[in-house]
């Protein structure tokens, strides 16, 4: 195993898959709601794995329920072992 995730998503891929804006994704990174999986060697671009896509889908669902980002962060931290 090389340590590279099977499916790699760049920020533009997350925009396409989730419907969120690029700046929203960067904001969620800044808040600690999501973490980048790594950076590319060439260009130093962020990349993400499938678990980040799933976490963003959770965040989108919780926002649709009316939860604040602070409440979402707290809830997600409670579910992480």
C-alpha positions in Angstrom: 0.0 0.0 0.0 1.4 3.3 -1.0 -0.5 5.5 1.4 -2.3 7.4 -1.3 -6.1 7.3 -1.1 -7.9 5.3 -3.8 -10.1 8.3 -4.7 -8.6 11.7 -4.7 -10.7 14.9 -4.9 -9.3 18.3 -5.6 -11.2 21.3 -4.3 -12.9 21.7 -7.7 -14.1 18.1 -7.5 -15.6 18.9 -4.0 -17.4 21.8 -5.6 -18.9 19.6 -8.3 -19.8 16.7 -6.0 -21.3 18.7 -3.1 -22.6 21.8 -4.8 -20.8 24.0 -2.2 -18.7 27.0 -3.3 -14.9 26.9 -3.2 -14.9 29.7 -0.6 -17.3 27.7 1.6 -15.0 24.7 1.5 -12.0 26.9 2.4 -14.1 28.4 5.2 -15.0 24.9 6.5 -11.2 24.1 6.5 -10.5 27.2 8.4 -13.1 26.4 11.0 -11.8 22.8 11.4 -15.0 21.2 10.1 -13.0 19.3 7.5 -9.3 18.6 7.0 -7.4 18.2 3.8 -6.0 14.7 3.2 -2.8 16.1 1.9 -1.1 18.4 -0.7 0.2 17.6 -4.1 3.9 17.5 -4.6 3.7 19.6 -7.7 1.7 22.9 -7.2 1.0 22.2 -3.5 -2.7 21.8 -4.2 -5.0 20.5 -1.5 -6.6 17.1 -2.0 -9.2 15.2 -0.1 -10.4 11.6 0.2 -13.9 10.1 0.2 -14.3 10.6 4.0 -14.2 14.3 3.5 -16.9 14.1 0.8 -19.1 12.1 3.3 -18.4 14.6 6.1 -19.3 17.5 3.8 -22.6 15.7 3.0 -23.2 15.4 6.7 -22.6 19.1 7.2 -24.9 20.0 4.3 -27.7 17.8 5.9 -27.2 19.4 9.3 -27.2 22.9 7.9 -30.5 22.0 6.1 -31.9 21.1 9.6 -31.0 24.6 10.7 -28.0 23.9 12.9 -25.3 26.5 13.2 -21.7 25.8 12.2 -20.7 25.8 15.8 -23.4 23.2 16.7 -22.3 21.1 13.7 -18.7 21.2 14.7 -19.7 20.1 18.2 -21.9 17.3 17.0 -19.2 16.0 14.5 -16.6 16.1 17.3 -18.8 14.0 19.5 -19.1 11.3 16.8 -15.4 11.0 16.1 -13.7 8.3 18.2 
